[in-house]
Amino acid sequence: MAGYVSSRITKDIPMRKGFTKAVFDVFPLAVSVFTYGLAFGALANNANHFTWLETVAMSFFVLSGAGQFTILSLIQQDAALWTIALSTFLINARYIIYTLSVGRELEACRRGQPLWLCHVITDESYSVSMMEAQHGKLSVGYVAGAGCTVFLSWLLSSAVGYQIGEFIQDPARYGLDFAFTAAFLGLLVVMLKRRSHAAAAGLAIAASVLAYPWFGTSGAVFAGAAAAFAVGVYAK
């Protein structure tokens, strides 16, 4: 029994270290997430008239900044349910690639752990996790730490943003509408380390710009992701 307890403690120490390291690594990005989470909460309140519970529940179960902003926009335009569902799927389809990519770098883990880890993988947690993977196998603790930090930041900011939404009638006036874009630009700059990365980014931008007039935001995001993915496959 003593040997079993000692073995568990030995295994838990690296996991806790990985979790703590991830929290510090992803914290600057979590701050930016909090900023545009405030914008989301404010918009959900004063533009879409969601309840506080509906706003927090969406952030808890969907956990997608781009997807949730798109949902708000489409609801405001009285879009059909299938349009909202399809658009959200297209925008969030990149998480399938993220999960597969992280899974390839993840160390051996217990059954069931990948299921809940998938839910907390975001653009921010994915970027720091893949940079960490350059130093060796990813620990479950690291991926969990990065994902949970961003998740908590998004959840809290959505709740707080809803409350202050009564006082922010126009989020664009304070630049909150650009916070989401700024965060993604920051992630892009950090990830550009090779010519193939720059090529993927350039082709993704071109594909998105060309697709937008015909297919809107959802189609542009999907076209950009597909173009970048194609460059990645070719580069490999």
C-alpha positions as CSV (number, residue, x, y, z in Angstrom):
1,M,0.0,0.0,0.0
2,A,2.8,2.4,0.9
3,G,4.5,1.6,-2.4
4,Y,1.3,2.5,-4.3
5,V,0.8,5.8,-2.5
6,S,4.5,6.6,-3.1
7,S,4.1,5.8,-6.8
8,R,1.0,8.1,-7.1
9,I,2.8,11.0,-5.3
10,T,5.8,10.6,-7.7
11,K,3.5,10.7,-10.7
12,D,1.5,13.7,-9.4
13,I,4.5,15.9,-8.7
14,P,5.5,16.3,-12.4
15,M,1.8,16.8,-13.3
16,R,1.5,19.6,-10.8
17,K,4.7,21.2,-12.0
18,G,3.5,21.0,-15.6
19,F,0.1,22.6,-14.6
20,T,1.8,25.4,-12.7
21,K,4.3,26.1,-15.6
22,A,1.4,26.2,-18.1
23,V,-0.5,28.7,-15.9
24,F,2.5,31.1,-16.0
25,D,3.1,30.5,-19.7
26,V,-0.4,31.2,-20.8
27,F,-1.2,34.0,-18.3
28,P,-0.5,36.9,-20.7
29,L,-2.8,35.4,-23.3
30,A,-5.4,34.7,-20.6
31,V,-5.4,38.4,-19.8
32,S,-6.2,39.2,-23.5
33,V,-8.9,36.5,-23.4
34,F,-10.4,38.2,-20.3
35,T,-10.5,41.5,-22.3
36,Y,-12.5,40.3,-25.2
37,G,-14.5,38.1,-22.9
38,L,-15.8,41.3,-21.3
39,A,-16.8,42.5,-24.8
40,F,-18.7,39.2,-25.4
41,G,-20.5,39.5,-22.1
42,A,-21.4,43.1,-22.8
43,L,-22.7,42.3,-26.3
44,A,-24.7,39.3,-25.0
45,N,-26.4,41.7,-22.6
46,N,-27.1,44.9,-24.5
47,A,-27.2,43.7,-28.1
48,N,-28.8,40.2,-27.8
49,H,-30.6,40.5,-24.5
50,F,-29.4,37.2,-23.2
51,T,-29.9,36.4,-19.5
52,W,-26.8,36.2,-17.3
53,L,-27.2,32.4,-17.0
54,E,-27.5,31.9,-20.8
55,T,-24.4,33.9,-21.3
56,V,-22.3,32.0,-18.8
57,A,-23.7,28.7,-20.0
58,M,-22.7,29.4,-23.5
59,S,-19.2,30.2,-22.4
60,F,-19.0,27.1,-20.3
61,F,-20.3,24.6,-23.0
62,V,-19.2,26.3,-26.2
63,L,-15.9,27.9,-25.1
64,S,-15.1,29.5,-28.5
65,G,-14.6,33.2,-28.8
66,A,-15.0,33.4,-32.6
67,G,-17.9,30.9,-32.5
68,Q,-19.7,32.7,-29.7
69,F,-19.3,36.1,-31.3
70,T,-20.7,34.6,-34.6
71,I,-23.6,33.1,-32.7
72,L,-24.5,36.6,-31.3
73,S,-24.2,38.2,-34.7
74,L,-26.4,35.5,-36.4
75,I,-29.1,35.6,-33.7
76,Q,-29.3,39.4,-34.1
77,Q,-29.8,38.9,-37.8
78,D,-32.6,36.3,-37.1
79,A,-30.7,33.6,-38.9
80,A,-32.1,30.1,-39.0
81,L,-31.0,27.5,-36.4
82,W,-29.2,25.4,-39.1
83,T,-27.3,28.4,-40.3
84,I,-26.1,29.2,-36.8
85,A,-25.1,25.5,-36.2
86,L,-23.3,25.1,-39.5
87,S,-21.5,28.4,-39.2
88,T,-20.3,27.6,-35.7
89,F,-19.2,24.2,-36.8
90,L,-17.1,25.6,-39.7
91,I,-15.5,28.2,-37.4
92,N,-14.7,25.6,-34.7
93,A,-13.6,22.9,-37.1
94,R,-10.0,24.0,-36.5
95,Y,-10.2,22.5,-33.0
96,I,-10.4,19.0,-34.6
97,I,-6.9,19.7,-36.1
98,Y,-5.7,21.2,-32.8
99,T,-6.8,18.1,-30.8
100,L,-5.2,15.7,-33.2
101,S,-2.0,17.8,-33.2
102,V,-1.8,17.9,-29.4
103,G,-2.7,14.2,-29.1
104,R,0.3,13.3,-31.2
105,E,2.6,15.2,-28.8
106,L,0.9,14.1,-25.5
107,E,2.6,11.7,-23.2
108,A,0.8,8.5,-22.1
109,C,-2.2,9.3,-20.0
110,R,-5.1,7.6,-18.2
111,R,-8.2,6.5,-20.1
112,G,-10.8,9.3,-20.1
113,Q,-8.3,12.2,-19.7
114,P,-8.2,13.1,-23.4
115,L,-12.0,13.6,-23.4
116,W,-12.0,16.5,-21.0
117,L,-8.7,17.9,-22.2
118,C,-10.3,18.3,-25.7
119,H,-12.9,20.7,-24.2
120,V,-10.3,23.1,-22.8
121,I,-8.1,23.3,-25.9
122,T,-8.3,26.8,-27.3
123,D,-6.2,28.9,-29.7
124,E,-4.2,30.3,-26.8
125,S,-3.7,27.0,-24.9
126,Y,-2.9,25.2,-28.1
127,S,-0.2,27.7,-29.1
128,V,1.7,27.5,-25.7
129,S,1.3,23.8,-25.6
130,M,2.8,23.3,-29.1
131,M,5.7,25.6,-28.1
132,E,6.2,23.5,-25.0
133,A,6.1,20.3,-27.2
134,Q,9.3,21.5,-28.9
135,H,11.2,20.6,-25.7
136,G,9.8,17.1,-25.4
137,K,6.5,15.2,-24.8
138,L,3.6,17.2,-23.5
139,S,2.4,16.3,-20.0
140,V,-1.3,16.0,-19.2
141,G,-0.7,18.6,-16.4
142,Y,0.7,21.2,-18.9
143,V,-2.2,20.9,-21.4
144,A,-4.7,21.0,-18.5
145,G,-3.0,24.0,-16.9
146,A,-3.0,26.0,-20.1
147,G,-6.6,25.0,-21.0
148,C,-8.1,25.5,-17.6
149,T,-6.5,29.0,-17.2
150,V,-7.9,30.2,-20.5
151,F,-11.3,28.5,-19.7
152,L,-11.5,30.2,-16.3
153,S,-10.5,33.6,-17.8
154,W,-13.2,33.3,-20.5
155,L,-15.9,32.2,-18.1
156,L,-15.2,34.9,-15.5
157,S,-14.9,37.7,-18.1
158,S,-18.2,36.6,-19.7
159,A,-20.0,36.8,-16.4
160,V,-18.4,40.2,-15.5
161,G,-18.8,41.6,-19.0
162,Y,-22.5,40.8,-18.8
163,Q,-22.8,42.8,-15.5
164,I,-21.0,45.8,-16.9
165,G,-22.8,45.6,-20.2
166,E,-25.5,48.0,-18.8
167,F,-22.8,50.7,-18.7
168,I,-21.1,49.9,-22.0
169,Q,-23.7,50.6,-24.6
170,D,-21.2,50.6,-27.4
171,P,-18.2,48.2,-26.9
172,A,-16.6,49.5,-30.1
173,R,-16.2,52.9,-28.5
174,Y,-13.7,51.5,-26.1
175,G,-11.9,49.3,-28.6
176,L,-13.2,46.1,-27.0
177,D,-14.4,44.9,-30.4
178,F,-10.8,44.8,-31.6
179,A,-9.4,42.9,-28.6
180,F,-10.3,39.5,-30.1
181,T,-8.5,40.4,-33.4
182,A,-5.5,41.8,-31.5
183,A,-5.1,38.6,-29.5
184,F,-5.0,36.4,-32.6
185,L,-2.5,38.7,-34.3
186,G,-0.3,38.3,-31.2
187,L,-0.6,34.6,-31.4
188,L,0.3,34.7,-35.2
189,V,3.5,36.8,-34.6
190,V,4.7,34.4,-31.9
191,M,4.2,31.3,-34.1
192,L,6.0,32.7,-37.2
193,K,9.4,31.0,-36.9
194,R,9.9,29.4,-40.3
195,R,9.3,30.3,-44.0
196,S,6.7,27.6,-44.1
197,H,4.8,29.3,-41.2
198,A,4.9,32.7,-43.1
199,A,3.7,30.9,-46.3
200,A,0.8,29.3,-44.4
201,A,-0.2,32.6,-42.8
202,G,0.1,34.5,-46.1
203,L,-2.0,31.9,-48.0
204,A,-4.5,31.7,-45.3
205,I,-5.0,35.5,-45.4
206,A,-5.4,35.4,-49.2
207,A,-7.9,32.6,-49.1
208,S,-9.9,34.2,-46.4
209,V,-10.0,37.6,-48.2
210,L,-11.1,35.9,-51.5
211,A,-13.7,33.7,-49.8
212,Y,-15.3,36.4,-47.6
213,P,-17.4,38.2,-50.4
214,W,-19.1,34.9,-51.4
215,F,-19.2,32.9,-48.2
216,G,-19.1,35.4,-45.4
217,T,-17.1,35.2,-42.1
218,S,-17.6,31.4,-41.6
219,G,-16.5,30.5,-45.1
220,A,-13.6,32.9,-44.9
221,V,-12.4,31.3,-41.6
222,F,-12.8,27.8,-43.1
223,A,-11.0,28.7,-46.3
224,G,-8.1,30.2,-44.4
225,A,-7.8,27.2,-42.1
226,A,-7.9,24.8,-45.1
227,A,-5.2,26.8,-46.9
228,A,-2.9,26.8,-43.9
229,F,-3.5,23.1,-43.4
230,A,-2.6,22.4,-47.0
231,V,0.7,24.3,-46.6
232,G,1.4,22.4,-43.4
233,V,0.9,19.0,-45.1
234,Y,3.0,20.0,-48.1
235,A,5.8,21.4,-45.8
236,K,5.9,18.1,-43.9
